[in-house]
Amino acid sequence: MKSLGPIPNGFGLIDGELAIAGVKASDHVRAAGDTPLFLYDFGLVRARVARFRAAMPADVHLHYAVKANPFPGLVRALARLVDGLDAASLGECRLIAASGGDPARASFAGPAKRDDELAGAIAMGVAINLESESEADRALAAADRLSVRPRLAVRVNPPFEIKGSGMRMGGGAKPFGVDAERAGALARRVIAAGAEWRGWHVFAGSQALAAGAVADAQAAAVALAGELSDEAGAAPPLVNLGGGFGIPYSANDRPLDVEAIGARLGEALAARASGLADSRFALELGRWLVGEAGVYLTRIVDRKESRGKLFLACDGGLHHQLAATGNLGQVVRRNYPVAIATRMGSPAEEVASIVGPLCTPLDRLADEVAVPAAHPGDLVAVFLAGAYGLTASPQAFLSQRPAIERLLVPD
Ligand SMILES: *Cc1c(COP(=O)(O)O)cnc(C)c1O
């Protein structure tokens, strides 16, 4: 038997069933008409935003990294709560605009931005986080053709990185950002070329659960932004300190102490270089804001035994929830939090592997976990489905039925 990840807070129990936003899982499925079904509880997202605001210094803005979950209803609802939206493609820039987000408070980062993508984003007024000197040239040329003044920031490849439990020094060679040694000179050049200078973007890692490592990286980023601003000879209106806030996925993971990070960030900002006195600071978060608010519900279609092992085969799997099957960048496969949603009140009685409908051994939502006796028709809940779920999965693989998505907005 193997362990399961921790079920996040915020879910309830009604008549022995998992309740999401106060409604039983089976009632959600009835209302939506079918499985597989993604549910996003916006009440939990709102609580995350409130916790961020309470924990962080007042002048630290909150941005949402749209790629974590681009479901339009969610982006629309979040756009009203956060201070900015960060895109990773022109498609996401358009989604932001279509969702009521202000393009003037959006930024676009990512390697290999094509000329037409740069032009499209610049025309919308989205700030471009430049990934290289040559991209800077192409952005300036695109703006010239449009006869507009581009809003440009430089994404810095810092000499440090947050990783797992400790901050790693020596960030190394990256496709992302301009090496810190050259970033000041590039900023000076785009300012001289007439761009509207937007400032620095320093992204040092993702899915960190050690508050000390995140705080160290943020303090290092504040210091770096001060040095680079001296080299650039200009004050940055905005310093985007990146994000990296993680959530617990597996049994040994512990939740991030965001309040400790806020306290340390307050100290780092109080000690910042004078060149940053009037700068705004922002954190761009994806999974920490939305990951725990999502649940993926799939129905057990078959129950079978094979050579002494029990399998519960479901209508949903890795084509919708690749990350839960351990195939989105896990080195060692560990079980996500998973439960039999329709039997939450019953004790675990048997050990089963919960698999999906694809003809590949990779399609395994849970590996040898203790569960209540479950049968065809029962619903399986895969938690942590609010970030890097559907759109980070190979939905077209095997032409299975599409997933349904619903945003639940409590009053
Ligand atoms: C993906 C990404 C994020 C969001 O990362 P999370 O781990 O979801 O918080 C933030 N910033 C940049 C530049 C990214 O590429």
The ligand as a Tripos MOL2 file, in Angstrom:
@<TRIPOS>MOLECULE
LIG
   15    15     1     0     0
SMALL
NO_CHARGES

@<TRIPOS>ATOM
      1 C1          4.4130   29.4440  -14.7750 C.3       1 LIG1
      2 C2          4.8730   30.7350  -14.2860 C.ar      1 LIG1
      3 C3          4.3650   31.2570  -13.0970 C.ar      1 LIG1
      4 C4          3.3920   30.5270  -12.2220 C.3       1 LIG1
      5 O1          3.9920   29.4560  -11.5650 O.3       1 LIG1
      6 P1          3.2140   28.6970  -10.3960 P.3       1 LIG1
      7 O2          4.1180   27.6170  -10.0030 O.co2     1 LIG1
      8 O3          1.9350   28.2060  -10.9960 O.co2     1 LIG1
      9 O4          2.9280   29.6820   -9.3400 O.co2     1 LIG1
     10 C5          4.7920   32.4990  -12.7170 C.ar      1 LIG1
     11 N1          5.6650   33.1980  -13.4620 N.ar      1 LIG1
     12 C6          6.1790   32.7320  -14.6090 C.ar      1 LIG1
     13 C7          7.1460   33.5360  -15.3730 C.3       1 LIG1
     14 C8          5.8120   31.4900  -15.0630 C.ar      1 LIG1
     15 O5          6.3360   31.0200  -16.1890 O.3       1 LIG1
@<TRIPOS>BOND
     1     1     2 1
     2     2     3 ar
     3     2    14 ar
     4     3     4 1
     5     3    10 ar
     6     4     5 1
     7     5     6 1
     8     6     7 2
     9     6     8 1
    10     6     9 1
    11    10    11 ar
    12    11    12 ar
    13    12    13 1
    14    12    14 ar
    15    14    15 1
@<TRIPOS>SUBSTRUCTURE
     1 LIG1         1 GROUP 0 **** ****
